[in-house]
């Protein structure tokens, strides 16, 4: 994955609170995607909400970013994205939102941007407080994406993904898929409390994978406002393979087999490895969000 060296990075779309001190607190289980993630952790990893730092309680405010965060200081241009991981993730956020902003406009709608928060260990959100143990997540209550960058190490070491820059990009694009679902009213289908291979929870997750593929298809075609050229100038077949590999690594069947030694489709919340690859590739192959109807 390669970025245009001369493109301006918009760090206003990312808040870097990795150096902020977050007071203790408990998160609200059932608060949209955060609740789903806590449920998955309990089902697949055998840990309870209290072990993850999650329990019932009132949502807490998000900490303010420092006056001059790390990404604001270092992530100025596309060339920075080509050399630094955090700047690369800023560029992916920019590219993803550029695409959805233009896609919504093309379809006669209006896209409302979502901020990504880089945090370390613990963060307060509109859905409550969460620890790094829940992984990357989207909170529909405050319309923000939350990411502890150490998750990418876990993706390789704990989940067995091959890694690579585009594996990281896939994760971000998936979370922004949830934001698109929130804006279009689809996300609420996952809040019926059901689970299993045919559940709405799985269908919502697979659609977010498909939306990630739609963005990937269009990433090198979406003009950046600062240059009029695409921010992402190159995606290779190897990049897409890394994305497909990451999608498979976080399939419910793969995780269950690894963590509990057996596969139990009745408790799935995200879909199998094959399904997640299939729907990501469906989006990538067609480049059309209308082809991402996992509910059909």
C-alpha positions in Angstrom: 0.0 0.0 0.0 1.5 3.3 -1.1 0.4 6.9 -0.4 0.9 10.1 -2.4 3.9 11.7 -0.9 2.6 15.3 -1.5 -0.9 14.8 -0.1 -1.9 16.6 3.1 -3.0 14.4 6.0 -6.0 15.6 7.9 -5.2 14.8 11.5 -8.4 16.5 12.7 -10.1 13.1 11.9 -8.0 11.3 14.5 -7.6 12.2 18.2 -4.5 10.7 19.7 -5.2 10.2 23.5 -2.5 7.6 24.1 -0.8 9.8 26.6 -3.9 10.8 28.5 -4.7 9.5 31.9 -8.2 7.9 32.0 -10.0 7.6 35.3 -11.4 4.3 36.3 -15.0 3.5 35.4 -17.3 0.8 34.0 -18.8 0.5 30.6 -22.4 -0.1 29.6 -22.9 -3.6 28.3 -25.4 -3.6 25.5 -24.2 -0.2 24.3 -24.1 -1.1 20.6 -20.9 -2.6 19.2 -19.2 -2.4 22.6 -21.8 -4.7 24.0 -21.4 -7.1 21.1 -17.6 -7.2 21.6 -17.9 -7.9 25.3 -20.3 -10.7 24.5 -17.9 -12.2 21.9 -15.0 -12.0 24.4 -17.1 -13.9 27.0 -18.3 -16.5 24.6 -15.0 -17.2 22.8 -12.3 -16.4 25.4 -14.1 -17.5 28.6 -13.8 -14.1 30.3 -16.5 -12.1 32.0 -17.3 -8.4 31.8 -15.5 -7.7 35.1 -12.3 -9.2 33.7 -12.4 -6.9 30.7 -13.1 -3.8 32.8 -16.7 -3.8 31.6 -19.9 -3.8 33.6 -23.2 -1.9 33.9 -23.0 1.8 34.6 -23.4 5.2 33.2 -21.5 6.3 30.1 -18.5 8.5 30.8 -17.1 11.4 28.8 -14.3 10.9 26.3 -10.9 12.4 27.5 -9.7 15.4 25.6 -6.7 14.9 23.4 -3.5 16.7 24.4 -3.0 20.1 22.9 -0.4 18.9 20.4 -0.7 15.1 20.1 1.9 12.8 18.5 0.0 12.5 15.2 -0.5 16.2 14.9 3.3 16.7 15.3 4.5 14.0 13.0 1.7 13.2 10.4 1.7 16.0 7.9 2.1 14.5 4.5 1.5 11.3 2.6 5.3 10.7 2.8 4.9 10.4 6.5 2.2 7.7 6.0 4.7 5.8 3.9 7.2 5.6 6.8 5.2 5.7 10.1 2.5 3.3 11.3 0.4 5.9 13.1 0.6 8.3 10.2 -0.4 5.4 7.8 -3.5 4.8 10.0 -4.4 8.5 9.8 -4.1 8.3 6.0 -6.4 5.2 5.9 -9.0 7.1 8.0 -8.7 10.0 5.6 -9.1 7.8 2.5 -12.0 5.8 4.0 -13.9 9.0 4.9 -13.1 10.7 1.6 -14.6 7.7 -0.2 -17.8 7.5 1.9 -18.3 11.3 1.8 -18.2 11.2 -2.0 -20.3 8.0 -2.2 -23.0 9.5 0.0 -23.0 12.6 -2.1 -23.2 10.6 -5.3 -26.3 8.8 -3.9 -28.0 12.0 -2.9 -27.2 11.8 0.8 -24.9 13.5 3.4 -22.1 11.7 5.1 -21.3 12.7 8.7 -17.7 12.0 9.5 -16.6 9.9 12.5 -13.4 10.6 14.5 -11.0 7.8 15.3 -9.5 7.8 18.8 -6.0 6.2 19.3 -5.8 5.1 22.9 -3.7 3.0 25.2 -4.9 0.5 27.7 -8.2 2.2 28.6 -10.6 4.8 27.2 -13.9 6.4 28.1 -16.5 6.6 25.3 -20.1 7.5 24.8 -20.9 3.8 25.3 -18.9 3.7 28.6 -15.4 2.9 29.6 -13.5 0.1 27.7 -10.1 -1.5 28.0 -7.8 -2.7 25.2 -9.1 -6.2 25.7 -12.2 -5.5 23.7 -10.2 -4.8 20.5 -11.0 -2.1 18.0 -14.7 -1.0 18.1 -17.2 1.6 16.9 -19.4 3.3 19.4 -22.8 4.3 17.9 -23.6 6.5 20.8 -20.9 9.0 20.1 -20.2 7.9 16.4 -16.5 7.3 17.0 -14.0 4.6 16.3 -11.6 3.5 19.0 -8.3 1.7 18.5 -5.4 0.7 20.7 -2.6 0.2 18.2 -1.2 -2.8 20.1 -4.2 -4.7 18.7 -2.2 -5.1 15.5 0.4 -7.1 17.3 -2.4 -9.3 18.8 -3.8 -9.8 15.3 -0.5 -11.6 14.3 0.5 -13.2 17.6 -2.9 -14.3 19.0 -5.1 -14.6 15.9 -2.4 -15.8 13.5 -2.9 -13.3 10.8 0.1 -12.6 8.5 -0.1 -8.9 9.2 1.0 -6.1 6.9 -0.2 -2.6 6.4 -3.4 -3.5 4.6 -4.4 -5.9 7.3 -4.4 -2.8 9.5 -6.3 -0.8 7.0 -9.0 -3.6 6.7 -9.7 -3.3 10.5 -10.2 0.4 10.2 -12.3 0.1 7.1 -14.5 -2.5 8.8 -15.2 -0.2 11.8 -16.1 2.6 9.4 -18.4 0.1 7.7 -20.3 0.1 11.1 -20.4 3.9 11.0 -22.0 3.8 7.5 -24.5 1.2 8.9 -25.3 3.6 11.7 -25.9 6.5 9.3 -28.1 4.3 7.1 -30.1 2.8 10.0 -28.8 -0.8 9.5 -26.7 -1.1 12.6 -29.7 -1.3 14.9 -30.6 -4.7 13.5 -27.7 -6.1 15.5 -29.2 -5.0 18.8 -31.9 -7.6 18.9 -29.8 -9.7 21.3 -29.7 -12.7 19.0 -26.6 -14.7 18.1 -25.7 -17.6 15.8 -24.7 -18.2 12.3 -28.0 -16.8 10.9 -28.3 -13.9 13.3 -28.6 -10.3 12.5 -25.4 -9.7 14.5 -23.5 -11.9 12.0 -25.2 -10.2 9.0 -24.2 -6.8 10.3 -20.6 -7.8 10.7 -20.4 -9.4 7.3 -21.9 -6.3 5.7 -19.2 -4.2 7.4 -16.6 -6.5 5.9 -18.2 -6.0 2.5 -18.2 -2.2 3.0 -14.5 -2.5 3.8 -14.0 -4.2 0.5 -16.0 -1.5 -1.4 -13.7 1.1 0.0 -10.6 -1.0 -1.0 -11.9 -1.3 -4.6 -12.3 2.5 -4.8 -9.3 3.6 -2.7 -7.0 4.3 -5.6 -9.8 6.1 -7.5 -11.0 8.5 -4.8 -9.5 11.9 -5.3 -8.0 13.7 -2.2 -9.0 17.3 -1.7 -5.5 18.6 -1.2 -4.1 17.3 -4.5 -7.1 16.2 -6.6 -5.3 12.8 -6.9 -6.0 9.7 -4.9 -4.4 9.6 -1.4 -3.7 5.9 -1.9 -1.7 5.5 -5.1 -1.1 1.7 -5.0 -2.8 -1.4 -3.7 -1.2 -4.7 -4.7 -2.6 -8.2 -4.9 -0.4 -9.0 -1.8 -2.2 -6.2 0.1 -5.6 -7.7 -0.7 -4.4 -11.1 0.4 -3.3 -9.6 3.7 -6.8 -8.1 4.1 -8.4 -11.5 3.3 -6.1 -13.2 5.7 -6.9 -10.8 8.5 -10.7 -11.2 7.8 -10.3 -15.0 8.1 -8.2 -14.8 11.3 -11.0 -13.1 13.2 -13.7 -15.5 11.9 -15.8 -17.0 14.7 -14.9 -20.6 13.8 -11.1 -19.9 13.8 -11.2 -18.1 17.1 -13.4 -20.8 18.7 -11.2 -23.6 17.5 -8.1 -21.9 18.8 -9.6 -20.8 22.2 -12.0 -23.7 23.1 -11.0 -26.5 20.7 -14.4 -26.8 19.1 -16.7 -24.8 16.8 -20.2 -23.7 18.1 -22.0 -21.9 15.3 -25.0 -21.2 17.6 -22.9 -18.7 19.5 -21.4 -16.9 16.4 -21.6 -13.1 16.3 -19.3 -12.2 13.5 -19.4 -15.0 10.9 -17.0 -17.7 9.8 -13.5 -17.2 8.3 -14.9 -18.2 4.9 -17.9 -15.9 5.2 -15.8 -12.9 6.3 -13.4 -13.4 3.4 -16.3 -14.0 1.0 -18.0 -10.7 1.9 -14.8 -8.6 1.9 -14.0 -9.9 -1.5 -17.6 -9.3 -2.7 -17.2 -5.6 -1.8 -13.7 -5.5 -3.3 -14.7 -7.2 -6.6 -17.8 -5.1 -7.2 -16.9 -1.8 -5.5 -20.7 -1.3 -5.0 -22.3 -1.0 -1.6 -25.6 -2.2 -3.1 -24.0 -5.6 -3.5 -23.4 -5.9 0.2 -27.0 -6.9 1.2 -26.1 -9.7 3.7 -29.7 -9.7 4.9 -31.0 -10.9 1.6 
